[in-house]
Amino acid sequence: MIHADADLARRLEHLISGKWRDLAALAGRLWPEKHATYIDVAGGAALWIGEGGVINVAAGIGMDGPVGDDDIRRIEDFYARRGVPPMLATCPFADPTLFSVLGRRGWQVTEFENVLALEPAAYPVLEGPPPGVELRVCTTPEERELFGRTAARGFTDAGDPGVEHIEFGEIMAADLSSTLVLALVDGRPAGTGSVELFESGVAWLSADTTLPEFRGRGIQQAVQRFRVGMARDAGCALAVIESAPGSGSQRNMERLGFRVVYPHLQFARV
C-alpha cells in the first residue's frame, strides 16, 4: 500500500534535486558555452542549464527543515544574475516556513502538476502494444537522437519545436542513466517515454509524448505498460510519473493503476 506522506514526498523530492545536479553536469558537457550550473539551497537545488532551459527551476527546497529569507534570496539572486525570473517547484509536504517566506517575498503559484505512483509488483500481466505499434528500446546513438527529436516535437503539440524543446530532447538523448522507449507505427516515430531506475527502488517515468497524427491508438498506454514492466522486472518498489491535473495523460495513468500521491506546485517571483 502506497502511503502519501512526508516520508514518501521527501524520498521523491530528493531524487529530483539529485537529478538536477546530474543534469547540470551533463548540460555542461553538451553545451560548455551555456555555463550550466546549480546551487544547493535548503536541502534542494536550483538548476540552470542555459538560456531558455525548460528546467531552469529550483526543486527539493524545504524538504529537510525550515527555510529562511536568505535561502530564497540566494535562489532569486542565482536566477537574476542570469537574467530570468526565479522559479521553484515544491509540494505540500515541504516545511511550512517555505510557503511563509515565498508569500512574504512576493512569490505566487503559477502551475500545478500531479505526482502519481504505482507498485509494479502488484501490476497484472502486461499486454503487448496495439496492432501496428512497435516499441523499441533505444540502444544506439542514432536511435537516442531520434528519440530526442521525436520527444521535442511531441512536447510542442503542434508545429515545429522551439529551441528550448529541441535542446531538452538533446539532453534526454544524452542522459545515459535513462532508458528511452520509442513507439513506431509502420516504422515512423509516433511516441516516446523514458524510465530511470534508481538504486533506491524507484522507477521514474517521464518524457511521455505521442505525436498528434498518431493519437487515439493506445500508444501512450502501451509505452506506460512497457515501462512499468521494466520497473517490475528490475524489482522496483515504486513507479512514479507526473502529469497535468485532469489531463488525458493522467487518465491513461489512472487506468493503469497509478494514483495521485501529491501535487507539485510551481512558484514564480512576480
CORDAPE-V917508 format. One record per residue. N is the residue number from 1. RES is the residue in three letters. PSI is psi in degrees with one decimal (* if undefined). Layout:
n=N res=RES psi=PSI
n=N res=RES psi=PSI
This chain:
n=1 res=MET psi=127.8
n=2 res=ILE psi=124.0
n=3 res=HIS psi=120.4
n=4 res=ALA psi=93.0
n=5 res=ASP psi=-177.5
n=6 res=ALA psi=-34.4
n=7 res=ASP psi=-44.6
n=8 res=LEU psi=-45.5
n=9 res=ALA psi=-43.5
n=10 res=ARG psi=-42.1
n=11 res=ARG psi=-45.2
n=12 res=LEU psi=-39.9
n=13 res=GLU psi=-33.2
n=14 res=HIS psi=-34.3
n=15 res=LEU psi=-39.9
n=16 res=ILE psi=-49.5
n=17 res=SER psi=-32.9
n=18 res=GLY psi=-38.6
n=19 res=LYS psi=-36.2
n=20 res=TRP psi=-42.8
n=21 res=ARG psi=-41.3
n=22 res=ASP psi=-40.2
n=23 res=LEU psi=-31.1
n=24 res=ALA psi=-43.2
n=25 res=ALA psi=-41.5
n=26 res=LEU psi=-45.8
n=27 res=ALA psi=-34.6
n=28 res=GLY psi=-35.0
n=29 res=ARG psi=-36.0
n=30 res=LEU psi=-44.8
n=31 res=TRP psi=77.1
n=32 res=PRO psi=-30.7
n=33 res=GLU psi=-16.0
n=34 res=LYS psi=-12.4
n=35 res=HIS psi=49.3
n=36 res=ALA psi=142.2
n=37 res=THR psi=178.2
n=38 res=TYR psi=165.1
n=39 res=ILE psi=144.5
n=40 res=ASP psi=130.0
n=41 res=VAL psi=122.9
n=42 res=ALA psi=46.0
n=43 res=GLY psi=-7.3
n=44 res=GLY psi=-157.2
n=45 res=ALA psi=141.7
n=46 res=ALA psi=126.7
n=47 res=LEU psi=141.6
n=48 res=TRP psi=118.6
n=49 res=ILE psi=10.6
n=50 res=GLY psi=162.7
n=51 res=GLU psi=131.3
n=52 res=GLY psi=0.6
n=53 res=GLY psi=129.9
n=54 res=VAL psi=-8.6
n=55 res=ILE psi=31.0
n=56 res=ASN psi=81.9
n=57 res=VAL psi=149.8
n=58 res=ALA psi=143.0
n=59 res=ALA psi=154.5
n=60 res=GLY psi=9.4
n=61 res=ILE psi=133.9
n=62 res=GLY psi=11.7
n=63 res=MET psi=-13.7
n=64 res=ASP psi=1.8
n=65 res=GLY psi=-170.6
n=66 res=PRO psi=152.7
n=67 res=VAL psi=136.0
n=68 res=GLY psi=171.7
n=69 res=ASP psi=-37.6
n=70 res=ASP psi=-34.6
n=71 res=ASP psi=-48.5
n=72 res=ILE psi=-34.0
n=73 res=ARG psi=-36.4
n=74 res=ARG psi=-41.0
n=75 res=ILE psi=-45.0
n=76 res=GLU psi=-45.5
n=77 res=ASP psi=-37.6
n=78 res=PHE psi=-46.2
n=79 res=TYR psi=-32.2
n=80 res=ALA psi=-37.8
n=81 res=ARG psi=-18.3
n=82 res=ARG psi=7.1
n=83 res=GLY psi=24.4
n=84 res=VAL psi=153.9
n=85 res=PRO psi=143.1
n=86 res=PRO psi=141.5
n=87 res=MET psi=152.5
n=88 res=LEU psi=131.6
n=89 res=ALA psi=132.4
n=90 res=THR psi=-172.1
n=91 res=CYS psi=167.1
n=92 res=PRO psi=-13.8
n=93 res=PHE psi=0.5
n=94 res=ALA psi=158.5
n=95 res=ASP psi=134.8
n=96 res=PRO psi=-25.3
n=97 res=THR psi=-27.3
n=98 res=LEU psi=-47.0
n=99 res=PHE psi=-33.3
n=100 res=SER psi=-45.5
n=101 res=VAL psi=-43.1
n=102 res=LEU psi=-44.4
n=103 res=GLY psi=-42.2
n=104 res=ARG psi=-30.1
n=105 res=ARG psi=8.8
n=106 res=GLY psi=18.6
n=107 res=TRP psi=149.6
n=108 res=GLN psi=152.5
n=109 res=VAL psi=131.5
n=110 res=THR psi=-16.1
n=111 res=GLU psi=151.3
n=112 res=PHE psi=149.5
n=113 res=GLU psi=141.2
n=114 res=ASN psi=140.7
n=115 res=VAL psi=125.4
n=116 res=LEU psi=150.9
n=117 res=ALA psi=158.4
n=118 res=LEU psi=148.1
n=119 res=GLU psi=106.7
n=120 res=PRO psi=-33.3
n=121 res=ALA psi=-26.3
n=122 res=ALA psi=1.6
n=123 res=TYR psi=139.1
n=124 res=PRO psi=175.5
n=125 res=VAL psi=133.4
n=126 res=LEU psi=132.6
n=127 res=GLU psi=159.7
n=128 res=GLY psi=-179.5
n=129 res=PRO psi=163.8
n=130 res=PRO psi=160.0
n=131 res=PRO psi=136.1
n=132 res=GLY psi=-4.7
n=133 res=VAL psi=128.5
n=134 res=GLU psi=134.3
n=135 res=LEU psi=127.9
n=136 res=ARG psi=126.7
n=137 res=VAL psi=126.9
n=138 res=CYS psi=116.2
n=139 res=THR psi=-13.4
n=140 res=THR psi=157.8
n=141 res=PRO psi=-36.0
n=142 res=GLU psi=-41.7
n=143 res=GLU psi=-38.6
n=144 res=ARG psi=-38.2
n=145 res=GLU psi=-39.6
n=146 res=LEU psi=-40.6
n=147 res=PHE psi=-48.6
n=148 res=GLY psi=-42.5
n=149 res=ARG psi=-39.3
n=150 res=THR psi=-44.1
n=151 res=ALA psi=-41.9
n=152 res=ALA psi=-42.8
n=153 res=ARG psi=-39.2
n=154 res=GLY psi=-35.3
n=155 res=PHE psi=-30.0
n=156 res=THR psi=-18.9
n=157 res=ASP psi=-32.7
n=158 res=ALA psi=146.6
n=159 res=GLY psi=-170.9
n=160 res=ASP psi=141.6
n=161 res=PRO psi=147.0
n=162 res=GLY psi=172.5
n=163 res=VAL psi=-40.1
n=164 res=GLU psi=-36.0
n=165 res=HIS psi=-35.5
n=166 res=ILE psi=-45.2
n=167 res=GLU psi=-35.8
n=168 res=PHE psi=-39.4
n=169 res=GLY psi=-38.1
n=170 res=GLU psi=-40.1
n=171 res=ILE psi=-32.4
n=172 res=MET psi=-42.8
n=173 res=ALA psi=-32.5
n=174 res=ALA psi=-11.1
n=175 res=ASP psi=93.5
n=176 res=LEU psi=-5.2
n=177 res=SER psi=-12.6
n=178 res=SER psi=141.4
n=179 res=THR psi=128.0
n=180 res=LEU psi=130.2
n=181 res=VAL psi=123.2
n=182 res=LEU psi=129.9
n=183 res=ALA psi=134.1
n=184 res=LEU psi=144.9
n=185 res=VAL psi=117.8
n=186 res=ASP psi=38.5
n=187 res=GLY psi=-0.7
n=188 res=ARG psi=134.8
n=189 res=PRO psi=131.1
n=190 res=ALA psi=-25.0
n=191 res=GLY psi=167.5
n=192 res=THR psi=162.1
n=193 res=GLY psi=141.5
n=194 res=SER psi=161.9
n=195 res=VAL psi=135.5
n=196 res=GLU psi=126.6
n=197 res=LEU psi=108.9
n=198 res=PHE psi=150.7
n=199 res=GLU psi=-22.6
n=200 res=SER psi=-2.5
n=201 res=GLY psi=15.0
n=202 res=VAL psi=132.3
n=203 res=ALA psi=117.0
n=204 res=TRP psi=117.2
n=205 res=LEU psi=136.0
n=206 res=SER psi=-175.0
n=207 res=ALA psi=35.4
n=208 res=ASP psi=115.3
n=209 res=THR psi=150.9
n=210 res=THR psi=127.1
n=211 res=LEU psi=143.8
n=212 res=PRO psi=-39.4
n=213 res=GLU psi=-7.9
n=214 res=PHE psi=7.9
n=215 res=ARG psi=156.5
n=216 res=GLY psi=10.6
n=217 res=ARG psi=7.0
n=218 res=GLY psi=17.6
n=219 res=ILE psi=-45.2
n=220 res=GLN psi=-42.3
n=221 res=GLN psi=-37.5
n=222 res=ALA psi=-42.7
n=223 res=VAL psi=-38.8
n=224 res=GLN psi=-45.2
n=225 res=ARG psi=-42.4
n=226 res=PHE psi=-43.6
n=227 res=ARG psi=-34.5
n=228 res=VAL psi=-38.9
n=229 res=GLY psi=-39.6
n=230 res=MET psi=-42.1
n=231 res=ALA psi=-41.0
n=232 res=ARG psi=-45.2
n=233 res=ASP psi=-28.5
n=234 res=ALA psi=-4.2
n=235 res=GLY psi=20.5
n=236 res=CYS psi=140.7
n=237 res=ALA psi=-28.6
n=238 res=LEU psi=142.9
n=239 res=ALA psi=131.9
n=240 res=VAL psi=144.4
n=241 res=ILE psi=159.6
n=242 res=GLU psi=151.7
n=243 res=SER psi=154.2
n=244 res=ALA psi=136.7
n=245 res=PRO psi=132.1
n=246 res=GLY psi=7.9
n=247 res=SER psi=167.0
n=248 res=GLY psi=-35.0
n=249 res=SER psi=-42.5
n=250 res=GLN psi=-39.3
n=251 res=ARG psi=-40.4
n=252 res=ASN psi=-42.4
n=253 res=MET psi=-43.8
n=254 res=GLU psi=-31.9
n=255 res=ARG psi=-28.7
n=256 res=LEU psi=-10.1
n=257 res=GLY psi=-2.9
n=258 res=PHE psi=147.5
n=259 res=ARG psi=151.2
n=260 res=VAL psi=129.4
n=261 res=VAL psi=-29.4
n=262 res=TYR psi=160.5
n=263 res=PRO psi=152.4
n=264 res=HIS psi=136.2
n=265 res=LEU psi=128.5
n=266 res=GLN psi=126.2
n=267 res=PHE psi=149.7
n=268 res=ALA psi=150.2
n=269 res=ARG psi=122.3
n=270 res=VAL psi=*
